[in-house]
Structures are given as C-alpha cells and as structure tokens.
C-alpha cells in the first residue's frame, strides 16, 4: 500500500510531517528504530499507521496514562475500533474483556508497571506481537530527565515476547541518553534524529528584582496575550493560589491542575481545557504530558524546570498547529532556592539510606505493609524508593520481594555512590539551565547547542535577545473579564436594551 494513501485513509492527512514517512518505512521493514522527534510533530503516527496496515499486535508502552486514554478515544472516534488501553485507569471488567480478546486488536496501549504482570505477559505471548513501541523512551536512561525504574525491565519483557522489532521514540534525548536507550534495550537500530527546534515558537526570558514585580508581570501577560495558554509552577500551592488570584482579577476560563488532585478532578480539568471551556491552566509539570491541544498560543514558566530537556518538552505544548506562539520564562533571584531544593528532593539522604537498609537487614521478606512502614519512617518520595528498590534488585538483594542477606556497610557504600552520581548530574543540568537563562547570546542557538545542534535558519521571531514584537502575540482589547456588577444593575441593563429594541 502507498503510505500516503494509507495516511489519507486512516487519518485524513494528505502529506506526512518531516520524519514520519522515513521512520514508518524503516519500522515496516521489521528492524529496530530509535527516533527523536520534537514535541508536537506527530510522533504517534509513526507507530499508529504501521499498526493499522500490518499484521499482528502493536504494543505501545507509555508512562502517560492520559495520553493513552486520549489516543484510544481519538482513534475510536474516527472509526478505528481495534485499539484499547490497559492501565490502572481501566476498570477490571473492561481489562479482563480486552485481555480475553487480545488477538483481535491491532494496537494496545499499556504502562510499564502493567507489563510487569506475569498474567498479562502470558496473554501477550499467545498473540503475535509484531512491534514493541517504547514511547517517552528517555525514561530508560538514569540520565534522562524523567527516569523510571520500571522502564529498565522492558528489555526482559521484550525478550519474553520473542524479541519483536522495537521502536523507541522520544522528543528529547542527548547523545548520552540515546546510547543508554540502545544499550539497555539491546537494539541494533537505525537512528532518526530531528531537530528539537520549533521555528514557530519565540523564546523570551524576563528578569525581575523581586517576586512582587514578577507576579505583576504575569497578570499583565495573562490579560493581554491572545488565545489559550499554560503557566507552569514548581509547587501545587502556587498553581491554586495563582489561579484564584487571576479569578479575583476578573479573568475568566482559568483553573489549576496538579498531581495532588483526584483523578476525576484532573480528568475534568483536562477535558474542559481541551474542549475550550477553559482558556488558561495554572499547572505543575503533571499537566501537559500527552496533551495534544493544537491551539495553545503561549506557555509561561513562572518557575523554571530543572533541566533544558524538561523546558523543551513543556514549551512544546504551544503552537502544535504551526502558528506563531510564545514561550516566556519569568525569572527572579528568589527562584534559585526553590530550584535547588527540588533538584535534591527526589534523592535519598545518607540518613535515609542508613535507616532503610538497616530496617531491610532485619527482615527476609518485603511486604506491602513493610514498604508502607519504610516510606512513613523515612519520608522518602515514591521515585526515590523505586530507585533504591531497583538498585537492590539489580544486586540480587531483593528477588521476588525476598530479601537476601547482605553486607550493610558494603551495600550502603554502593547505594550512596550511585545517589551521589545522580546528585552531581542533576546539579550539572540545573547549572546549565541557569546559565542559559542568564546568557546574553541568542536563546535558540544556545538551546540547540545543548542538544549538539546548530541553528541553520533563524526565524524572524527568534528570541528576546534577537528581538521580537510582543504586540503580535497580544489582543487589541484586554482579556475577557467577568461582569462583576450586581444582579440589579445587570437586570436594569437588559430591560433598557429591550426597550431600545422595541422602539
């Protein structure tokens, strides 16, 4: 089948975006592929189209549960029924039904955690898995910006499924991360690398003397910028308080989103934003992962992320329709303390390592209750615990939750060494990002250099250093605000307008 015809038949597009066709052709040969495509350039087509025109089952592993649900619903709405998601959101009855008919599906989305289930693996073995897709593949590397220990077990799962061809795909990956992906998954892959540059995004960094001035500027931007937007914060409290502040300013269509909300509330906010009921989301990095809203016109960072990889992912939410969009980072010196605290927050302290390993040395089995006790005892984060758990499993100390005898002194030393390496890497990335913020040279050139790229063609609206006209991104009229008159005044206005129309 001609690929353009298949693209038109299944998705209604006449032409491929840069990179899509080349990647799809290679995938269809049955060889391993590593693909790095920037956010918003249609990565999902690279595995969805092969899944629909090939025999067998395409298995897509992703950490983004909201992305799975969105893509499944989007495909089903176009008449494609042979697709389903199996994750923690899926009700047991629906999950059991899908698993009983796996061989009838072309495309199954799942999470790396779900793939650890022996029952699920046995069901998959009875199917013909023709393509093993790892979305957000940078999660495989401990040097990636969103490292997930469950990703490290995917190589074993793939091998258990008779090693089907693998497509590892991501939006951002340094050379070090690319090498890690290939090594961990044992891939002899052809690599497709496309620039992280998004020429329709203008990059702007604004510095302020204090937090008060920065908040004042944020309110001014929100009131004047065109279209839908997102504002990123580093804390849940800031998302809520800022959304309330903007609402009190009379700005409509504003809400907040963070990982501490219930699943129902998060899904509601996401749906309202996607449908246009909300125009602005104050959020943490929990929002935006997998969100495919094409008409976001601006992304503002009130707090800056901890590395350039995250920044590129987050500003990539804007301008997915190819129209000119704006990325603004607001900075003041007070931000540095928060960034530094966050950079070490996911790491275990020496005291936490000592307490955790001492507690484990007195047991021979790690129960769920024991894990909960250790978490409460040390106050360590979920990510920090999962990283330690993987270290123990990789050393044979923890096998199927059985704790093998170990040298407390030797193991503590090894764990601390790995923690120190991660701390140094995080510190290096944070310093690199802060250097980018303060750089007086072209922001786009500096950003691309981090990913070993050169800027070949500078857009007219490049960055604030090169100069741009912010008025092109602003409305002629102030942002729509609520009518805060009393009900008596509004009723009188309605009657007055009625009388005028009658005369």
Buried (B, 14 or more C-beta within 10 A) or exposed (E): EEBEEBBEEBBEBEEBBEBBBBBBEBBBEEBBBBBBBBBBBBBBBBBBBBBBBBEBBBBBBBBBBBBBBBBBEBBEEEEBEBBBBBBEBBEEEEBEEBBEEBEEBBBBBBBBBBBBBEEBBEBBEEBEBBBBBBBBBBBBBBBBBBBBBBBBBBBEBBEBBEEBBBBBBBBBBBEEBBEBBBEBBEBEBBBBBBBBBBBBBBBBBBEBEEBEBBBEBBBEBBBBBBBBBBBBBBEBEBBBBBBEBBBEBBBBBBBBBBEEBEEEBBBBBBEBBBEEEBBBBBBBBBBBBBBBBEEBBBBBBBBBBBBBBBBBBBBBBBBBEEEBBBBBBBBBEEBEEBBBEBBBEBBBBEEBBBBBBEBBBEEEEBEEEBEEEBBEEBEBBEBBBBBBBBBBBEBEBBEEEEBEEBEEEEBBEEBBEBBEEBBEBBBEBBEEBBEBBEBEEBBBBBBBBBBEBEBEEBBEBBBBBBEBEBEEBBEEEEBEEEEEEEEEEEEEEEEEEEEEEEE
